[in-house]
Amino acid sequence: MQCEQVQKELSQMLEGALEPALESALQKHLQQCVQCRQVREQLERLPEVLKTWAGIEPTMDMYDRLQ
């Protein structure tokens, strides 16, 4: 498999939404490819990072500008 294809399928793999044969091929690629493993690790951490993100608090004048 090519890295581009693997990286497109990683989210689906992490959600358990891939067919077993495709997931097996991705796992095999991940065993050999450091770059794709790093992308997978980033995707695995993303939900936890988003939970800690406070977001942006709008200012009062922002509401005025939106009207």
C-alpha positions, -999 to +999 in steps of 0.1 A: +000+000+000+010+036-006+013+060+023-013+083+008-039+055+007-030+044+042-034+079+056-068+083+039-080+051+056-066+056+091-096+074+106-119+046+094-095+020+108-095+037+142-133+037+142-133+000+134-151+007+101-128-012+077-132-046+062-108-071+078-086-075+046-081-038+043-074-033+080-048-062+078-031-045+048-030-012+067-016-029+098+011-045+077+021-011+062+021+005+096+046-021+109+070-009+083+063+028+079+074+052+106+057+082+089+023+065+088+026+053+124+032+089+135+001+100+116-019+072+133-006+083+167-016+119+161-051+108+151-053+086+182-044+116+204-068+140+187-100+133+207-081+139+240-065+171+227-099+184+216-114+177+251-088+199+267-091+227+242-110+256+257-118+272+224-121+309+218-143+331+239-161+357+218-158+393+230-189+414+235-181+436+205-180+405+183-217+400+189-224+436+179-205+431+147-224+400+138-258+418+139 
